[in-house]
Amino acid sequence: MKVTEEEIRPEVVFNEYLKLTAEDTITYFSNAVKVEIDCPSCEGKGNDWVTKYGFNYKLCPDCKTIYVSPRPEMVSFNAYYKDAPSTKFWATTFYRVTEKARREKLWKPKAQMVKDTILSLENSNKFKYIIDIGGGYGVFDEEIKTIMDIDAIVIEPSVHLAEICRNKGLAVVEKFMEEIVFGDLPNGRKCFVSFELFEHLHDPNFFLQTVFQNMNSDDVFVFTTLSGMGIDIQLLGENSKALSPPHHLNFFNPKSVTNLLLKNGFKVISALTPGKLDMDIISKNIEFIDDPYWRNLITYLDEEEMNLVQDKIVELGLSSHMMVTCFKP
Ligand SMILES: [Zn+2]
């Protein structure tokens, strides 16, 4: 089944969300204290790449990670996520309009993907828990429980979202992952998951340390995030909708995320980009592409050829949506 961008990000609603976000970046971040940071993967010195809504993105010349620097301090993000108009719009209007399509097109395939990943591991019958970090509305957890005999625990700091999960009969730990200590989670083999969270993290190294500390040997962590080597992000630059401050602060790629995980003690099983939308996105945004070769190519190829290019992009790990599987040795 072909997934189009329109179904999961309807343009009119998404554009309203982007408009509110642009306003919020001024309200919450224009006077924020900002700190210069090095590449969060290899600690190299990044070069300025693009600036959007007052946020400066750097690109690391060594590992190609894209990251916001100087980076506003955590306190500004806390205020923003607590009560900004765009945050509220996302959690209410945007979510309501897209829930059905997202459940079918995003969450069911993700549940299947995590199930397949678990079943491909040794002693997969020993997995007792899914730990869903930043589980939001708990849709993933509802879906995986319908296709697998496994318990799900949602880690969700938002009072409003935690309540929604509890009303669905899901177990919830109402904290940020970074506040979880050993003992907050039950014993038994666990598969930690997080979806579209990693690009938001203020300090990815600290986040990974906390996850690692709460894992036992042979526990697994599966997460999805955006890849900065994604072809749409690279070609569209500041016009890429994925480049959305203040939300998206880190764009690792399959190689740089592997480096980051190894540095934090994990062993990496795979870092893949199973995306489907890249060519759809660049075709729709052709006016923003500066490179004449790519503009010509997109209009020259027919639909079937575009699908072949998309397949090749996926094969080479060059799609903008990345899925990473790693474990604690
Ligand atoms: Zn780097």
Boltz pocket constraint, residues with backbone or C-beta under 6 A from the ligand:
constraints:
  - pocket:
      binder: B
      contacts: [[A, 39], [A, 40], [A, 41], [A, 42], [A, 43], [A, 44], [A, 60], [A, 61], [A, 62], [A, 63], [A, 64], [A, 65], [A, 256]]
      max_distance: 6.0
